[in-house]
Each structure stands twice: as C-alpha cells, then as structure tokens.
Amino acid sequence: MTQFAFGSGTLIGKRTDIAGTPPALLGTLQDVSLDFDRKIELLLGQYNMAVAAGGGEFKIAGKAKFARLQSTQINNLFLGQTLTAGSMVEMTTGETDTVTAAAVSVANGATFLEDFGVFYASSGAQLVPAAASPAQGQYIAPSGSDGTYTFNSADNGAAVVIYYSYSITSGNKITLANQLTGPLPMFEVSLKETFNYFGTSKDIVVKLNACVAPKLSLPFSSQKFTVAEFDFQAIADSSNNIGTISLTE
C-alpha cells in the first residue's frame, strides 16, 4: 500500500565518542528536516548541454526544533563539557523583604552566591551597593554564605526587592570551560516517523552513524514557549559508513 509521512516523528541522539552517556530524546519535537546535498561537476564541450556529470562533495545536514529541554541532551550533543548532577545555580526573580534593624536575611542565604541588585518595592528605584557604612539608599551585599544584606538604619521598615543567585542540591549544572579547538562531541541520530494509512502503519526510519552539531539555539520570548533549534551534520563513521534509511513501502 502507498506510503505517506505525516508529523514530526521521534528523534533521538546518542553520544558515541564517550561510553556510558544516556541517549538524548529531543522531546516535544516540533519539526525536523534532513537535507541531502550533492555537488555536481558538469563537463561541457562546444555544445550547450553537458556531456558528462560527476558527483563531488556529498552532505547530509539536519535541523530539529524541540521543546523538551534536558541538561544531558544539551551537553552530550553539543557542548561536551563537564556536567555535575545534584548541583545547580538558581536565581531569584525578585524576593520581597522588609529592612529590619538595618538588615535583611534572604531566604536562600545559606547557599548565597552573587548579588544581582536591590530595589525599593514602592518606587522601583535601585539602591546602590557600598563597600562599607552604607548611607540611606545604599546596601552591603552578603559576603560568603551568611545571606545578610546590610542597610542604613534610615531604611528600616522599607520594603525591598532583592535579586541574587544561590546554589541548590538538585538539578544539573554544566560548567563551561574554554576548550581547545578541534575535538567535538560525536553522536548518532535516529529518526522515526509513522503514519497509519487505512489501517496499515508505514514507517520511515533514518539512522546517521556519526554526527556533529554546529549550532544550538535557545530562543526565550515573552508569552511563548522556548523551542530549541538544533543543527547537525553527518560524517562517515570509523568504518566509512554514513547510516541507513529504511521504509516500509
């Protein structure tokens, strides 16, 4: 029976240059495309049509858009950096506190990392950081992990909104180091698309044995979901094979 394809299918990447890394599901897949591109060299003589053609460079490039984000997926398929489980840098989106006795102890002070600014809640005016002896409208950020912001006593009773980062013992953290040029994460890609046509399911399954990724985009926008864009390029594997394309029809 005739075979058609409908929908985005399922796309999985699996890192191959390092053993023991988990496969990465590019979940909530919006769309994926595979472009097969061959350079053709034409031989022309005295006539206006070519008399021979030869195939040159052959390229298979893919592009996927997906919404499910995972640290292992981003790291194993693109970054190739150090991933630490059970450790994450978190950031407040504005914690509201009241200055009491010229101080505020923030909620996550025990694992405080970095100050990102203090604002008056009533006016939105930003306070100025100071090294010591803050005047009204100034503050001293916590040092270390004491989590205490220090203010002038003239600010007692003032509601303030504080932005800062802190660490938590959950999630995953990718540490970005300045790496040497050359080595790239290497991974295989498997794509499956199934469509049921009058009670008969037909599959297309593409496997690319060795791929590298030139681009990963994470677009953030107001009132929109972040849909990652991931580009990948196939190369020959160590056995000089590219992969397989399987169709039910």
C-alpha positions as CSV (number, residue, x, y, z in Angstrom):
1,M,0.0,0.0,0.0
2,T,1.1,3.5,-0.7
3,Q,3.3,5.1,2.0
4,F,2.9,8.7,3.2
5,A,4.6,10.6,6.0
6,F,2.8,12.9,8.4
7,G,4.0,14.7,11.6
8,S,7.4,15.3,13.1
9,G,8.1,11.8,14.4
10,T,10.6,10.8,17.1
11,L,14.3,11.9,17.2
12,I,17.0,10.5,19.4
13,G,20.7,11.4,19.6
14,K,23.2,9.1,21.3
15,R,26.7,10.2,22.0
16,T,29.3,7.8,20.7
17,D,32.8,9.2,21.5
18,I,32.3,8.7,25.2
19,A,30.9,5.4,26.7
20,G,28.1,5.4,29.2
21,T,26.3,8.6,28.2
22,P,22.5,8.3,28.2
23,P,20.6,8.7,24.9
24,A,19.1,12.1,24.4
25,L,15.4,12.3,23.4
26,L,14.6,15.5,21.6
27,G,11.2,15.5,23.1
28,T,8.1,17.5,22.1
29,L,9.5,17.6,18.6
30,Q,8.1,20.4,16.6
31,D,9.7,19.6,13.2
32,V,12.8,18.0,11.8
33,S,14.3,18.2,8.4
34,L,17.1,16.3,6.6
35,D,18.8,17.9,3.6
36,F,20.8,15.7,1.2
37,D,23.0,17.9,-0.9
38,R,25.4,16.7,-3.6
39,K,27.8,18.9,-5.6
40,I,27.6,18.1,-9.3
41,E,30.5,18.8,-11.7
42,L,29.5,19.1,-15.3
43,L,31.7,18.6,-18.3
44,L,30.9,20.9,-21.2
45,G,32.3,20.9,-24.7
46,Q,31.3,23.0,-27.6
47,Y,27.6,22.3,-27.1
48,N,25.3,24.0,-24.7
49,M,24.4,20.7,-22.8
50,A,26.8,18.9,-20.6
51,V,28.2,15.6,-22.0
52,A,29.1,14.1,-18.6
53,A,28.4,14.7,-14.9
54,G,30.4,13.7,-11.9
55,G,29.4,13.7,-8.2
56,G,31.6,15.6,-5.8
57,E,31.1,16.6,-2.2
58,F,28.0,14.9,-0.6
59,K,26.5,16.4,2.5
60,I,23.7,15.4,4.9
61,A,22.6,18.2,7.2
62,G,19.7,18.1,9.7
63,K,17.7,20.7,11.6
64,A,15.4,20.0,14.5
65,K,13.1,22.1,16.7
66,F,12.1,20.7,20.1
67,A,10.6,22.0,23.3
68,R,11.7,19.4,26.0
69,L,15.0,20.7,27.5
70,Q,17.4,18.4,29.3
71,S,21.0,19.1,30.6
72,T,22.3,15.8,29.3
73,Q,20.8,16.4,25.9
74,I,22.4,19.9,25.6
75,N,25.8,18.7,27.0
76,N,26.2,15.4,25.2
77,L,25.0,16.5,21.8
78,F,26.5,20.0,21.6
79,L,28.7,21.3,24.5
80,G,30.7,18.3,25.5
81,Q,31.6,20.0,28.9
82,T,31.6,18.8,32.5
83,L,28.1,18.0,33.9
84,T,27.6,17.8,37.6
85,A,24.4,16.1,38.9
86,G,22.8,17.3,42.1
87,S,24.2,20.8,41.8
88,M,22.5,23.8,40.2
89,V,22.8,27.5,40.2
90,E,19.4,29.1,40.9
91,M,18.4,32.8,40.7
92,T,15.6,34.7,42.3
93,T,13.2,36.7,40.1
94,G,12.7,39.2,42.9
95,E,12.4,38.3,46.5
96,T,10.4,40.9,48.6
97,D,11.7,41.6,52.1
98,T,11.5,44.3,54.7
99,V,14.5,46.0,56.2
100,T,14.6,45.4,59.9
101,A,17.4,46.5,62.2
102,A,19.3,47.7,59.2
103,A,19.5,44.2,57.7
104,V,17.7,41.6,55.6
105,S,18.5,37.9,55.8
106,V,17.4,36.5,52.4
107,A,15.5,33.2,52.2
108,N,18.4,31.3,50.5
109,G,21.2,33.0,52.4
110,A,22.8,29.7,53.4
111,T,23.9,29.0,49.8
112,F,24.1,32.6,48.6
113,L,26.4,33.1,45.6
114,E,26.1,36.5,44.0
115,D,24.1,39.8,44.4
116,F,22.1,41.0,41.4
117,G,20.6,44.2,42.7
118,V,18.2,45.7,45.3
119,F,15.2,47.9,44.6
120,Y,12.7,49.8,46.7
121,A,9.4,47.9,46.3
122,S,7.3,51.1,46.4
123,S,9.1,53.2,43.8
124,G,11.2,50.8,41.9
125,A,14.3,52.9,42.5
126,Q,17.5,50.9,42.7
127,L,19.7,51.0,45.7
128,V,23.5,51.4,45.3
129,P,25.9,48.8,46.6
130,A,28.5,50.0,49.0
131,A,31.7,48.5,50.4
132,A,31.2,49.7,54.0
133,S,29.0,52.1,56.1
134,P,26.0,52.3,53.7
135,A,24.1,55.6,53.6
136,Q,20.3,55.7,53.0
137,G,19.6,54.2,49.6
138,Q,22.8,52.0,49.8
139,Y,23.4,48.5,50.9
140,I,26.2,45.9,51.5
141,A,25.7,42.6,49.8
142,P,26.4,39.4,51.7
143,S,30.0,38.1,51.8
144,G,30.3,34.3,51.6
145,S,27.2,32.4,52.6
146,D,25.8,34.4,55.5
147,G,23.0,35.7,53.4
148,T,22.6,39.0,55.2
149,Y,22.2,42.3,53.3
150,T,23.2,45.4,55.4
151,F,21.4,48.7,55.1
152,N,21.4,52.2,56.7
153,S,19.0,52.4,59.7
154,A,17.2,55.2,57.8
155,D,15.8,52.4,55.6
156,N,14.3,50.4,58.5
157,G,10.7,49.4,57.5
158,A,11.3,49.8,53.8
159,A,10.1,47.0,51.6
160,V,12.8,46.0,49.1
161,V,13.0,43.6,46.2
162,I,16.3,41.6,46.1
163,Y,17.8,39.7,43.2
164,Y,20.5,37.2,43.8
165,S,21.8,33.7,42.9
166,Y,22.3,30.7,45.1
167,S,23.1,27.0,44.8
168,I,20.7,24.1,45.3
169,T,21.4,20.4,45.6
170,S,19.1,19.3,42.8
171,G,19.1,19.6,39.1
172,N,22.2,19.5,36.9
173,K,25.0,22.0,36.2
174,I,27.1,22.3,33.1
175,T,30.4,24.0,33.7
176,L,31.6,25.9,30.6
177,A,35.3,25.8,30.3
178,N,37.4,27.4,27.5
179,Q,38.2,24.3,25.5
180,L,40.9,23.6,22.9
181,T,39.8,23.8,19.2
182,G,39.3,20.5,17.4
183,P,37.5,17.9,19.4
184,L,33.7,17.8,19.2
185,P,31.0,15.6,20.8
186,M,30.2,12.8,18.3
187,F,26.8,11.2,18.2
188,E,24.5,9.1,16.2
189,V,21.0,10.2,15.2
190,S,17.9,8.1,14.8
191,L,14.7,9.4,13.4
192,K,11.4,7.5,13.1
193,E,8.1,8.7,11.5
194,T,5.0,6.5,11.5
195,F,1.7,7.1,9.6
196,N,-1.3,4.8,9.6
197,Y,-3.0,4.8,6.2
198,F,-6.3,2.9,6.1
199,G,-5.3,0.7,9.0
200,T,-1.8,-0.1,7.8
201,S,1.2,1.6,9.6
202,K,4.1,2.6,7.5
203,D,7.4,3.6,9.0
204,I,10.4,5.7,7.8
205,V,13.5,5.2,10.0
206,V,16.7,7.1,9.3
207,K,19.9,6.4,11.2
208,L,23.0,8.6,10.8
209,N,26.0,6.8,12.4
210,A,28.2,9.8,13.2
211,C,27.1,13.5,13.5
212,V,28.4,16.7,14.9
213,A,26.5,19.8,15.8
214,P,27.4,23.3,14.5
215,K,24.6,25.2,16.2
216,L,22.2,25.1,19.1
217,S,19.7,28.0,19.7
218,L,17.6,28.6,22.8
219,P,15.2,31.5,22.0
220,F,13.4,33.0,25.0
221,S,10.4,35.2,24.4
222,S,7.6,36.8,26.3
223,Q,4.4,34.6,26.3
224,K,6.0,31.9,24.1
225,F,7.4,28.5,24.8
226,T,11.1,28.1,24.2
227,V,11.6,25.9,21.2
228,A,15.2,24.9,20.8
229,E,16.7,24.8,17.3
230,F,19.4,22.2,16.8
231,D,21.5,21.8,13.7
232,F,23.6,18.7,13.0
233,Q,25.8,17.4,10.2
234,A,26.5,13.8,9.3
235,I,30.0,12.5,8.6
236,A,31.3,9.0,7.9
237,D,31.9,6.8,10.9
238,S,35.1,4.9,11.6
239,S,34.1,2.1,9.2
240,N,33.5,4.7,6.4
241,N,29.7,4.2,6.7
242,I,27.1,7.0,6.9
243,G,24.0,5.2,8.1
244,T,20.8,3.7,6.8
245,I,17.4,4.7,5.5
246,S,14.5,2.2,6.0
247,L,11.0,2.4,4.6
248,T,8.1,0.1,4.9
249,E,6.9,0.6,1.3
